[in-house]
């Protein structure tokens, strides 16, 4: 795997893509751990409104991501599309910092940042287009390495942000850092990302917008997307409730949040490579099922945590399970439409949309009938339901692709 990544880095498009992926991760790592704290605790949004924002933002993101993925397949060029999406990130993060009020936060979370999130689809579509020119094993290594670049950002950034802002009255400066990261990314992508070739003319009518949507909704594809989304919704639930459990229920601080997120991300970088090795011996759905079981166990233990050290102690389990849930679904979903890098990668956004919507519903239900710890337990139940569906769909399959 290491030799494959080193070889791929000689490709100018791959070098720029990896750097862009890291900077995309930088912006998310600087703000995501503190988004619920900023929105709810600092700006005064209610739990219900915050949940609604998550749901609607996911809807905007998936529509934009699928549309851009289809367009990318048509034109075979990622630079202009990626640059345009990154610009929304510059503005989205910037207005929250410059005008810290509920209106700017809602506009940013509801519209600007979901459009910026389409960069994720484009980045992995670009990596996929490079990987298609390599062998299957090498292609998997590139996807793993690309996802590891985001985790590396989560290693370096959250803890540093937490320490830098410790003792301050606000976490809003994190949005300034994200804005600056997006600005640098915009310059790098616009001026350095090489143009790729055009689309494969053999795809013909499959490149049309509505035909592409129907392809996504085909039962053999969409049911598997639902299974993966239900599983990965546990990651979103954890992201929403862990900071609130830490600060509101067990007396921790925002510094603790940054440290824990950094520790988990550091371990994830290592465990991503471990899971890549595991996948050499296990079918993807089996590896995903194993990772899901581990992460469900973590969510249950998180729900019963009563002290800061409990959450620190859970970092190892959290990282090992999360490493599977953030990497294996990418290749699994892309393989569902293997000959369409843009459309296949847009399934990642569909997954994020569905898992984000599930997270919103789980967060709203959990906080209504219980507390943040109870919501973590509810997230574990959702993960178990997704695992059951995955086993029903793929449990009898021994070899072949996910759609066999």
N, C-alpha and C positions, 0 to 999 in steps of 0.2 A: 504493500500500500504506500509506504513512504517513497519508494522509488517512482511509483506512478505519479504521486503528487509533485515530486521534484521535476519529473519530466514534463508534466502538464504546465508547470509554472514557467517553462520556456516559451509558452504560447502567450503572446501579448494580451489577447482577449481574456485568457484565464487569469493572468496576473491582475489585470484591472478588475475583473469580476470578483476575485478573492478579496481585494482591498475594499471594493464597494460593499461586499457582503459584511466585512468587518465593521465598516463605518455605519452600515444599516443597523448592525447589532449594537454599536456604540450608542446610537440615539435611543434605541429601545431600552438598553440597559441603564441609561442615565435617568430615565423617567418612569418606566413601567412599574418598578417596585414601589414607587411613591404616588402613582396616579390616583389610586383610591384614597390615599391619605390627603392629597391635595384637593381632590374634588369634594370629598365628604367632610373631612376635618377642617381644612383651611378655608374653602370657599362656601361651605354650608349646604352642599347638595344632599338631598335625602337618599337613603338606601334605594328606595323605589325609583327615583329619577336616575340615579347612577346606573341601575340595572337596565332601565329603558335605553339609556345612552349606549351601553354596550351592545344591546340588541340591534338598534338602528344603525350604529356605526358598522357592525358586521355586515349588515345588508348592503350598505353603500360599498364597502370594501369588496364584497364578492362580485357585485355587478361590474364594478370597474375592473377588477382583476381578470374576470372571465373575458370581458370585452377587449382588454388590452392583450390578453393571451391569444385570442382569436386574431386580432390585428397583427400581432407579432408573427404568427404563422403565415399570414398573408404577405407581409412585407419582408420578413426575414431579417429585420434590423432592430436592434434593441436600444441604440444609443439615444435617439431623440425621445422615444417613449419613456425610457428610464430617467432621462434628465428632466422631463416634464413632471413626472411623478415625484421626483426628489424635491423639486421646487415647492410643491405643496407641503412637504415636510419642513422646509425652511420657514415658511410662513406659519404653518400650524403650530410648531413649537414656539416660534418667536412671539406670536400674539398672546399666548398664555403668560409668558414672562413679562412682556411689555405692558399688557393690560390685564392684570390678574383679577378677573371677576367671573361670575357665573356665566355671563354671555359669551365671553371669549373662550372659556373652557368648553362650553357646549358646542360652539361653532367649530373649534379645533377637533374635539373628539368625535363630533357627529359627521363632519364633512372633510376637513382638510387632511387629518391624519389617516382616515380610511383610504383616501385616494393615494396618499403617500405609501400606504401599506402595499399597494400593487407592485411596488419595487421588488418585494419579496418574490412574487411570481416571476417577474422578468429576470431577476438574478438567477433563479434556479432553471428557468427556461434556457438562458444563455449557457449555463454550465451543462445542461442536458444536451444542447446542440453541439457543444464541444465534445461531450462524452460519446455521442452517437458515432463519432469518427474513430472511436477507440473500441477495444474489446469490452465485453460485458463486465468482466471483473474489474478492469480499469475504470469503466464508467461508474460502477458502484463506489469505487474508492474516491472518485472526484466528488460525488454527491456527499459522501461522508466527510471529506475534507472541507467542503464548502460549508456544511452545517457546523463543523468544528470551529470555523472562523467566527461564527456568531457567538458560539459558546465562549470563545476566547475573549471576546468583548465583554461578556457577562462576568468573566473572571476578573478583568482589570477594572471595570468601570463602577459597578454598584458600591463596592467597599470604599473606593476612593471618593465617590460622591457623598456617601454616608459620613465619612470622616471629615471631608471638607465642609459639610454643612452642619456637622454636629454642634449643638449649642445655639444654633441660629433659630430664628422665629419661623422660618419658612423653608420648604423644600422647592420653592419656585425656581431658584437659580439652576436646578437640574435641567429645566426646560431651555435655559440659555445655552447650556453645554450641548444639548441635543440639537438646537438650532445651528450652532457653529459646526457641529459634526456633519449635519446635512449640507451645509454650505460648501464644506471641503469636498464632500462626496459629489456634489453637483459639478464642481470644477473638474474633478478627476474623470468622471464619467463622460462629460461633454467633450473634453479635450483629449482624452486618452483612450477611450474604448473604441477598438477598431470596428468598422462596419462588417457585418456578416453578409453572406450571400443571400439571394432571394429565396422565396419559398419553393418547395418542391411542386412543380406543376402537375405531377401525377396525383396529387391530392384532389384536384379538380373541385367538384361541388362541395366536398367536405369542408372547404374553407369558408363556406357561407356562414353567416352569423347564426341563423336559427337552426341550421343543420348541426352546427357545433353544439348548441344548447341541447338539442334532442339527443345527441350522442352522450352528453353528460348524464342525461336523465334516463338512459337505458337501464333497465333493472339490474343487469349483470354488473354495471358500474356503480350506479347510485346506491344500491343496497350496501355495497362494500364501503362506499364513502360514509354512509350513515354509521356503520359499525365503527370505523376509524374515528369519526367525529365524536361519537359518544364516549369512546375511550379517551381521546385527547381533551375532552371537556374537563377532565380532572385536572389537567395542567392549568387551565384558565381559572377554575375554582380555587386552586391553591394560590395562584397569583393574586386573586382578589382578597382571600380571607387570611392568608398568612400574615401580611402586614397589620391587619386589624386585630387578629388574635394576639400578635406580639405586643402591640401598643395599647389596645383597649381591654384585653382580658387577662393578660399575665404580667403586665407592668414592665414590658421591655421598652426599648427606645428605637428611634429611627436608625441609629447607628447599628443596633443589633440587626435590623432588617438588611442593611447594606452588607454587613459582614456575612450573614447567613447566605444571602443570594450570591455573594462572591465565592464563598466556600463551595456551595453547590455547583456553581458554574465551573470552578476549577476542577472539581471531581468529574463533572460531565465531560470535559475535554478528554480526560483519560478514559472514561467509561464509554465514550462514543467509539473509540478505537477498539475497546474490548468487545462491544456489541458488533462491530464490523467483523471481528474474528469469529464471534458466535454465529453470525449469519452464514459463514462458510460451511457450517455443519448443520444448521437448522433452516428450514424453509422460512421465508419472511414472516408468514402469518404465525408460525410457531414462536419465532423470536419475539414478535409483537405481543403475543399472548403471554409469554413469560414475563416480559417487561411490564405488562398491564397488571399481572398478579402482584408483582413487587410494589408497583405504585399504589395500588389499592391498599395494600398493607400499610404503606406510609401515610395515606390519607386518614385511615382509621386511627393510627397512632397520633397523628396531628390533632385529630378531634378530641383526643383524651389528654392532650398535653396541658399541664397546669403550671409549668415553670419555664423560664427562658432556656435553661440548660437542656430541657427535654427537646426543644426544637433544634438546638445545636446538635444534640446527639442523633437526631433523625436525619442529619444532612447526608450521611453516607447512603442510607436507604433511598432518600429522595433523589439524589444524584444518579444512582444506578438505574432506578426506574425511569426517571425523566430522560436520561440519555437514550433509552430505547424509544420512548414515546415522541421524542423530537426529531429522531433521525430515520427510523425504520419506515414510518408512514410516508415520508417524502418519496423514496424509491418505489414503495408499494403503490402509491397513487399514480406516479408518473408512468409506471408500467401498465396501468389500466388503459391508457391511450398512448402506446409507446412511440407511434410514428408522428405524433404531434407535440413537439416540445412545449409550445406555448399553451395549447389546450390541456395537455397532460399536466403541466405545471400549475395551471389554473385550478386544478382539482385541489391543490394545496390550499388555495383561497376558499374554495367551497367548503373544505374541511374546517378551516378557521371560522367561516361564517356559521356553519352548523354547530360547531363546538362552542363558539361564542354565544350563539342564541341559547344553547342548552345551559351554558354557564349563567347567563342572565336569568333564565327561569329558575335554575337551582339556587342562585344567590337570593332572588326575590322570595322564593318559597322557604328557603332555609332561614333567612333572617326574619321571616314572618312567624314561623312556627317554633323557632329555636334561636340560638345565638350563632356567632361566627364559627365556634367549634362544631356545633351541630350541622352547620352548612358544609364543613369539611367532611363529616361523616356521610352526608347526602351525596357529596361528590364521589365518594368511594362507591356508593351504591350505583351511581350512573356508570362508573367505570366497569363494574361487574356486569351490568346490562349490555354494554358494548362488547365486552369479552364474549358473552354468551352468543350474541349475534354473529361475531366473527367466526366462532367455532362452528356455528350452524352452516355458514356460507362456505368455509374453507376447511372445516375439520376433517372431511373425508378425502381431501386432496393431498397426495403425497409428493407430486412433482408438477412442474409446469408453471405457467404464469397464474396471476391472481384471478384471472377471469375464466380459467379453464373449467 
